[in-house]
Amino acid sequence: MSPRNKKSDSILLIKTELINLDVDKPHQMKHYLFSKAFILIVSFSLIVSCGKEEIPPDKLIGEWTVYSITDETSEMIIWEELKTSLVGLIPEYSCLDFTATATEQIVSTRYVFVDVNARGCLSPTIAAYTWQIDPETGFYQFTQGTNVINYLISFSNNDNRMTWNDQTSGAITVWDRVITETAPAE
């Protein structure tokens, strides 16, 4: 082979490699861009998913109506039985009521008691408390001004029944969740 042929063969080989490189370059560029975009999306998803975890709402949150009250002497009073007995005697006592409402920050109780001096009920007595769970004891702390009440609260019946056990007085109050009926989807 002559040196001229070697030179032309080398030039031809270089041209072929350049042509192949140019042909593959758009494919390589697409692959490069897609892999960078994929890495960017995965990284972003990972960062977002590792952010603050959403804590489910506390079981306490909701509307509640009293089921029973047990005082320091361990005498249990079933609220509906008491109300039925009183309304049987004096129909105007049907306004008797005892409910609780809890939001993420506030618990309020609403009592409507009978007026023993008249045929009817007294104006509602509403008490509002801020609340938190003591991380050391697990007690629910209801605070109103400087008054702090510690409750051991437990849930049963698919979280639709709640029991408050006052850690100071020993009184126990059992509540049933108010379940609102939703209209069936059409």
Backbone as CSV, one residue per row, in Angstrom:
resi,resn,N_x,N_y,N_z,CA_x,CA_y,CA_z,C_x,C_y,C_z
1,MET,0.832,-1.172,0.000,0.000,0.000,0.000,0.879,1.237,0.000
2,SER,0.437,2.174,-0.735,1.208,3.403,-0.837,0.848,4.317,0.313
3,PRO,1.733,5.231,0.652,1.438,6.147,1.733,0.209,6.973,1.447
4,ARG,-0.048,7.234,0.169,-1.223,8.005,-0.200,-2.477,7.236,0.171
5,ASN,-2.513,5.941,-0.051,-3.674,5.119,0.286,-3.878,5.071,1.799
6,LYS,-2.787,4.996,2.548,-2.897,4.973,3.998,-3.495,6.283,4.493
7,LYS,-3.048,7.354,3.879,-3.539,8.667,4.276,-5.011,8.808,3.930
8,SER,-5.386,8.401,2.736,-6.787,8.509,2.336,-7.657,7.558,3.141
9,ASP,-7.122,6.388,3.492,-7.878,5.458,4.327,-8.098,6.061,5.719
10,SER,-7.108,6.734,6.261,-7.225,7.374,7.568,-8.246,8.497,7.522
11,ILE,-8.189,9.296,6.452,-9.154,10.395,6.307,-10.558,9.834,6.171
12,LEU,-10.689,8.783,5.397,-12.003,8.158,5.209,-12.528,7.608,6.535
13,LEU,-11.653,7.009,7.326,-12.046,6.464,8.625,-12.483,7.591,9.566
14,ILE,-11.747,8.686,9.582,-12.096,9.825,10.430,-13.426,10.407,9.992
15,LYS,-13.649,10.559,8.669,-14.917,11.083,8.161,-16.069,10.173,8.561
16,THR,-15.864,8.870,8.460,-16.918,7.910,8.825,-17.261,8.030,10.302
17,GLU,-16.236,8.145,11.171,-16.484,8.293,12.602,-17.212,9.601,12.905
18,LEU,-16.837,10.668,12.223,-17.513,11.946,12.425,-18.962,11.883,11.971
19,ILE,-19.188,11.226,10.855,-20.564,11.096,10.348,-21.382,10.277,11.344
20,ASN,-20.824,9.150,11.835,-21.521,8.325,12.824,-21.766,9.100,14.110
21,LEU,-20.778,9.894,14.509,-20.928,10.701,15.711,-22.023,11.735,15.527
22,ASP,-22.070,12.382,14.397,-23.103,13.378,14.111,-24.473,12.731,14.052
23,VAL,-24.537,11.512,13.509,-25.819,10.813,13.421,-26.299,10.444,14.818
24,ASP,-25.416,10.007,15.707,-25.786,9.593,17.054,-25.937,10.764,18.015
25,LYS,-25.405,11.919,17.646,-25.416,13.062,18.554,-26.833,13.472,18.981
26,PRO,-27.834,13.597,18.094,-29.185,13.936,18.561,-29.739,12.869,19.506
27,HIS,-29.451,11.619,19.217,-29.923,10.533,20.077,-29.250,10.630,21.453
28,GLN,-27.940,10.886,21.439,-27.211,11.028,22.690,-27.713,12.238,23.469
29,MET,-28.009,13.318,22.785,-28.496,14.534,23.433,-29.872,14.288,24.063
30,LYS,-30.752,13.598,23.346,-32.076,13.263,23.895,-31.917,12.407,25.147
31,HIS,-31.080,11.402,25.041,-30.854,10.511,26.180,-30.316,11.302,27.367
32,TYR,-29.370,12.178,27.107,-28.778,13.011,28.155,-29.843,13.902,28.804
33,LEU,-30.664,14.564,28.001,-31.703,15.451,28.539,-32.761,14.677,29.314
34,PHE,-33.187,13.540,28.783,-34.188,12.732,29.484,-33.649,12.209,30.817
35,SER,-32.404,11.774,30.826,-31.852,11.268,32.085,-31.704,12.397,33.094
36,LYS,-31.301,13.600,32.664,-31.212,14.738,33.583,-32.599,15.128,34.097
37,ALA,-33.592,15.154,33.219,-34.957,15.490,33.627,-35.479,14.448,34.615
38,PHE,-35.198,13.175,34.349,-35.642,12.108,35.240,-35.004,12.260,36.622
39,ILE,-33.707,12.530,36.656,-33.006,12.717,37.929,-33.576,13.922,38.665
40,LEU,-33.872,14.995,37.952,-34.436,16.191,38.555,-35.817,15.904,39.154
41,ILE,-36.656,15.213,38.430,-38.017,14.887,38.904,-37.948,13.962,40.120
42,VAL,-37.110,12.947,40.074,-36.978,12.027,41.204,-36.443,12.772,42.425
43,SER,-35.459,13.630,42.219,-34.912,14.410,43.343,-35.970,15.316,43.951
44,PHE,-36.724,16.011,43.103,-37.780,16.899,43.593,-38.836,16.115,44.359
45,SER,-39.250,14.979,43.821,-40.251,14.137,44.502,-39.742,13.663,45.854
46,LEU,-38.491,13.290,45.897,-37.906,12.823,47.146,-37.860,13.944,48.178
47,ILE,-37.479,15.129,47.752,-37.409,16.265,48.680,-38.794,16.616,49.194
48,VAL,-39.782,16.658,48.305,-41.148,16.994,48.717,-41.713,15.925,49.652
49,SER,-41.486,14.663,49.329,-42.049,13.593,50.164,-41.344,13.492,51.511
50,CYS,-40.133,13.977,51.611,-39.410,13.945,52.883,-39.690,15.183,53.714
51,GLY,-40.567,16.039,53.240,-40.926,17.239,53.989,-41.706,16.854,55.227
52,LYS,-42.345,17.818,55.823,-43.102,17.600,57.056,-44.219,16.587,56.809
53,GLU,-44.231,15.544,57.637,-45.283,14.543,57.526,-46.582,15.113,58.045
54,GLU,-47.650,14.810,57.359,-48.948,15.291,57.807,-49.444,14.376,58.914
55,ILE,-49.712,14.973,60.047,-50.167,14.221,61.210,-51.681,14.110,61.136
56,PRO,-52.211,12.890,61.286,-53.662,12.755,61.246,-54.308,13.499,62.412
57,PRO,-55.526,13.998,62.212,-56.177,14.727,63.301,-56.421,13.821,64.507
58,ASP,-56.402,14.430,65.682,-56.631,13.684,66.908,-58.063,13.150,66.933
59,LYS,-58.236,11.993,67.541,-59.566,11.373,67.634,-60.544,12.226,68.430
60,LEU,-60.020,13.107,69.275,-60.849,13.977,70.101,-61.668,14.958,69.245
61,ILE,-61.121,15.354,68.119,-61.748,16.391,67.300,-63.097,15.910,66.762
62,GLY,-64.121,16.738,66.991,-65.456,16.420,66.507,-66.531,16.908,67.462
63,GLU,-67.746,16.508,67.153,-68.921,16.845,67.978,-69.275,15.623,68.813
64,TRP,-69.574,15.855,70.102,-69.843,14.769,71.032,-71.080,15.097,71.868
65,THR,-71.805,14.053,72.228,-72.921,14.197,73.165,-72.675,13.218,74.311
66,VAL,-73.026,13.631,75.518,-72.706,12.809,76.683,-73.542,11.528,76.694
67,TYR,-72.908,10.447,77.089,-73.622,9.181,77.272,-73.852,8.949,78.763
68,SER,-72.787,9.088,79.551,-72.941,8.864,80.992,-71.935,9.699,81.767
69,ILE,-72.277,9.876,83.041,-71.415,10.601,83.973,-71.267,9.726,85.215
70,THR,-70.028,9.573,85.666,-69.770,8.851,86.908,-69.017,9.807,87.813
71,ASP,-69.568,10.055,88.995,-68.919,11.020,89.892,-67.901,10.328,90.796
72,GLU,-67.397,11.082,91.756,-66.367,10.586,92.668,-66.831,9.386,93.476
73,THR,-68.140,9.250,93.697,-68.679,8.127,94.473,-68.909,6.895,93.608
74,SER,-68.513,6.976,92.340,-68.649,5.886,91.360,-70.089,5.570,91.005
75,GLU,-70.992,6.524,91.223,-72.376,6.341,90.806,-72.514,6.801,89.358
76,MET,-72.940,5.871,88.492,-73.069,6.190,87.079,-74.481,6.682,86.766
77,ILE,-74.545,7.784,86.024,-75.828,8.327,85.567,-75.829,8.277,84.043
78,ILE,-76.783,7.527,83.492,-76.941,7.480,82.038,-77.754,8.711,81.648
79,TRP,-77.174,9.569,80.849,-77.759,10.872,80.543,-79.156,10.757,79.935
80,GLU,-79.345,9.914,78.943,-80.652,9.807,78.285,-81.718,9.273,79.234
81,GLU,-81.337,8.362,80.141,-82.296,7.864,81.130,-82.719,8.987,82.076
82,LEU,-81.759,9.797,82.509,-82.067,10.937,83.372,-82.990,11.911,82.647
83,LYS,-82.645,12.216,81.416,-83.438,13.172,80.640,-84.857,12.642,80.418
84,THR,-84.979,11.376,80.068,-86.299,10.775,79.844,-87.139,10.822,81.117
85,SER,-86.531,10.520,82.256,-87.249,10.574,83.538,-87.733,11.986,83.846
86,LEU,-86.854,12.962,83.650,-87.224,14.349,83.944,-88.290,14.871,82.986
87,VAL,-88.163,14.547,81.714,-89.153,15.002,80.726,-90.494,14.330,80.988
88,GLY,-90.472,13.074,81.494,-91.716,12.399,81.860,-92.447,13.138,82.969
89,LEU,-91.692,13.752,83.869,-92.291,14.524,84.958,-92.675,15.934,84.519
90,ILE,-91.759,16.580,83.811,-91.981,17.969,83.379,-91.523,18.073,81.920
91,PRO,-92.456,18.082,80.976,-92.110,18.084,79.550,-91.183,19.230,79.132
92,GLU,-91.245,20.354,79.829,-90.392,21.492,79.466,-88.903,21.194,79.673
93,TYR,-88.584,20.133,80.381,-87.190,19.772,80.612,-86.546,19.084,79.392
94,SER,-87.255,19.026,78.303,-86.691,18.401,77.091,-85.495,19.194,76.555
95,CYS,-85.305,20.403,77.039,-84.166,21.226,76.614,-82.860,20.808,77.289
96,LEU,-82.935,19.892,78.244,-81.749,19.402,78.949,-80.740,18.889,77.922
97,ASP,-79.478,19.350,78.042,-78.483,19.009,77.021,-77.082,19.052,77.624
98,PHE,-76.190,18.221,77.093,-74.799,18.209,77.524,-73.970,17.744,76.330
99,THR,-73.212,18.661,75.726,-72.435,18.339,74.528,-71.015,18.878,74.657
100,ALA,-70.158,18.383,73.793,-68.781,18.873,73.706,-68.409,18.990,72.242
101,THR,-67.599,19.971,71.952,-67.078,20.160,70.602,-65.582,20.370,70.724
102,ALA,-64.824,19.642,69.911,-63.367,19.778,69.946,-62.846,20.118,68.557
103,THR,-61.997,21.129,68.514,-61.272,21.478,67.290,-59.793,21.201,67.559
104,GLU,-58.938,21.590,66.646,-57.509,21.336,66.826,-56.920,22.100,68.010
105,GLN,-57.594,23.161,68.473,-57.028,23.962,69.552,-57.949,24.129,70.754
106,ILE,-59.243,24.010,70.557,-60.220,24.334,71.607,-61.165,23.153,71.844
107,VAL,-61.488,22.952,73.115,-62.580,22.042,73.497,-63.592,22.908,74.227
108,SER,-64.847,22.811,73.812,-65.888,23.540,74.538,-66.965,22.560,74.964
109,THR,-67.466,22.776,76.160,-68.586,21.973,76.653,-69.775,22.902,76.818
110,ARG,-70.949,22.358,76.563,-72.192,23.140,76.658,-73.179,22.342,77.496
111,TYR,-73.565,22.925,78.619,-74.519,22.293,79.536,-75.802,23.115,79.541
112,VAL,-76.918,22.447,79.443,-78.213,23.095,79.666,-78.890,22.274,80.762
113,PHE,-79.017,22.882,81.951,-79.599,22.201,83.097,-81.013,22.703,83.359
114,VAL,-81.727,21.935,84.152,-83.101,22.301,84.491,-83.093,23.402,85.538
115,ASP,-84.110,24.233,85.475,-84.317,25.275,86.476,-85.259,24.681,87.514
116,VAL,-84.719,24.367,88.684,-85.528,23.709,89.712,-86.578,24.651,90.307
117,ASN,-86.465,25.947,90.044,-87.432,26.919,90.569,-88.509,27.271,89.546
118,ALA,-88.425,26.711,88.364,-89.408,27.016,87.322,-89.565,25.785,86.431
119,ARG,-90.505,25.866,85.528,-90.725,24.765,84.598,-89.960,25.078,83.309
120,GLY,-88.711,24.675,83.245,-87.893,24.944,82.067,-86.428,24.718,82.369
121,CYS,-85.617,25.260,81.504,-84.174,25.079,81.643,-83.483,26.414,81.828
122,LEU,-82.319,26.342,82.410,-81.483,27.518,82.573,-80.798,27.844,81.243
123,SER,-80.228,29.017,81.155,-79.444,29.367,79.965,-78.246,28.433,79.875
124,PRO,-77.794,28.154,78.668,-76.647,27.246,78.521,-75.410,27.774,79.248
125,THR,-74.670,26.857,79.826,-73.391,27.169,80.431,-72.329,26.614,79.486
126,ILE,-71.504,27.510,78.964,-70.481,27.095,77.998,-69.110,27.324,78.620
127,ALA,-68.282,26.289,78.561,-66.907,26.392,79.048,-65.976,26.051,77.888
128,ALA,-64.962,26.882,77.684,-64.001,26.644,76.595,-62.609,26.462,77.183
129,TYR,-61.890,25.504,76.630,-60.552,25.171,77.097,-59.621,25.041,75.896
130,THR,-58.382,25.456,76.062,-57.374,25.049,75.091,-56.931,23.664,75.518
131,TRP,-56.413,22.891,74.587,-55.993,21.549,74.966,-54.703,21.159,74.259
132,GLN,-54.016,20.245,74.905,-52.819,19.643,74.332,-52.611,18.302,75.005
133,ILE,-51.783,17.491,74.409,-51.458,16.192,75.000,-50.075,16.306,75.637
134,ASP,-49.996,15.961,76.906,-48.716,15.983,77.604,-47.859,14.848,77.042
135,PRO,-46.710,15.170,76.439,-45.898,14.121,75.813,-45.316,13.119,76.803
136,GLU,-45.182,13.500,78.057,-44.611,12.585,79.049,-45.640,11.620,79.609
137,THR,-46.859,12.110,79.886,-47.868,11.266,80.531,-48.919,10.739,79.554
138,GLY,-49.086,11.431,78.425,-50.141,11.058,77.484,-51.499,11.605,77.893
139,PHE,-51.551,12.356,78.996,-52.816,12.959,79.436,-53.176,14.129,78.535
140,TYR,-54.455,14.288,78.338,-54.969,15.471,77.652,-55.071,16.567,78.711
141,GLN,-54.459,17.691,78.437,-54.500,18.806,79.380,-55.451,19.864,78.841
142,PHE,-56.546,20.091,79.566,-57.513,21.125,79.218,-57.199,22.327,80.106
143,THR,-56.949,23.471,79.487,-56.542,24.656,80.239,-57.542,25.779,80.021
144,GLN,-57.976,26.365,81.146,-58.860,27.536,81.132,-58.271,28.513,82.133
145,GLY,-57.613,29.550,81.609,-56.917,30.479,82.510,-55.772,29.763,83.192
146,THR,-55.779,29.773,84.532,-54.736,29.073,85.288,-55.179,27.674,85.715
147,ASN,-56.427,27.325,85.408,-56.960,26.016,85.773,-56.583,24.984,84.706
148,VAL,-55.887,23.937,85.106,-55.499,22.859,84.194,-56.131,21.565,84.693
149,ILE,-56.857,20.895,83.814,-57.474,19.613,84.154,-56.801,18.548,83.301
150,ASN,-56.301,17.515,83.943,-55.671,16.401,83.232,-56.672,15.264,83.088
151,TYR,-56.870,14.834,81.854,-57.765,13.717,81.570,-56.979,12.587,80.914
152,LEU,-57.268,11.387,81.345,-56.836,10.221,80.601,-58.014,9.928,79.673
153,ILE,-57.808,10.062,78.381,-58.907,9.887,77.420,-58.641,8.634,76.609
154,SER,-59.673,7.803,76.526,-59.572,6.585,75.708,-60.740,6.558,74.724
155,PHE,-60.559,5.807,73.666,-61.562,5.726,72.602,-61.919,4.269,72.357
156,SER,-63.184,4.047,72.021,-63.655,2.700,71.705,-64.756,2.808,70.652
157,ASN,-65.330,1.666,70.290,-66.440,1.634,69.336,-66.064,2.371,68.041
158,ASN,-64.946,1.941,67.433,-64.443,2.571,66.197,-64.221,4.068,66.378
159,ASP,-63.716,4.450,67.524,-63.432,5.856,67.868,-64.686,6.719,67.938
160,ASN,-65.840,6.096,68.103,-67.102,6.834,68.215,-67.583,6.944,69.659
161,ARG,-66.827,6.392,70.586,-67.114,6.559,72.010,-65.815,6.972,72.684
162,MET,-65.924,7.990,73.523,-64.757,8.551,74.189,-65.017,8.575,75.689
163,THR,-64.002,8.221,76.466,-64.118,8.226,77.918,-63.083,9.181,78.501
164,TRP,-63.581,10.174,79.257,-62.705,11.116,79.960,-62.607,10.668,81.402
165,ASN,-61.395,10.456,81.869,-61.169,10.120,83.262,-60.373,11.263,83.886
166,ASP,-61.058,12.073,84.706,-60.437,13.224,85.356,-59.405,12.707,86.355
167,GLN,-58.142,13.086,86.164,-57.058,12.579,86.999,-57.027,13.199,88.386
168,THR,-57.796,14.288,88.597,-57.834,14.922,89.914,-59.018,14.418,90.731
169,SER,-60.226,14.496,90.147,-61.427,14.148,90.912,-61.819,12.678,90.774
170,GLY,-61.360,12.030,89.724,-61.758,10.643,89.486,-63.062,10.515,88.727
171,ALA,-63.717,11.645,88.421,-64.982,11.604,87.671,-64.728,11.062,86.269
172,ILE,-65.683,10.290,85.784,-65.580,9.707,84.447,-66.778,10.168,83.633
173,THR,-66.494,10.679,82.450,-67.557,11.097,81.529,-67.377,10.326,80.231
174,VAL,-68.455,9.707,79.773,-68.423,8.944,78.526,-69.229,9.704,77.486
175,TRP,-68.636,9.862,76.316,-69.237,10.636,75.231,-69.427,9.771,73.999
176,ASP,-70.485,10.058,73.249,-70.702,9.417,71.949,-70.544,10.471,70.863
177,ARG,-69.823,10.088,69.809,-69.598,11.021,68.692,-70.931,11.285,67.986
178,VAL,-71.152,12.541,67.635,-72.331,12.909,66.845,-71.966,12.612,65.396
179,ILE,-72.668,11.671,64.824,-72.388,11.276,63.442,-73.459,11.889,62.560
180,THR,-73.007,12.707,61.635,-73.958,13.353,60.722,-74.182,12.443,59.528
181,GLU,-75.428,12.341,59.157,-75.802,11.537,58.010,-75.509,12.308,56.739
182,THR,-74.910,11.642,55.777,-74.664,12.293,54.479,-75.649,11.728,53.461
183,ALA,-76.071,12.591,52.583,-77.027,12.173,51.552,-76.304,11.250,50.567
184,PRO,-76.970,10.180,50.133,-76.334,9.271,49.176,-76.089,9.979,47.850
185,ALA,-74.967,9.637,47.231,-74.618,10.232,45.922,-75.572,9.714,44.863
186,GLU,-75.986,10.604,44.008,-76.915,10.183,42.950,-76.193,9.941,41.670
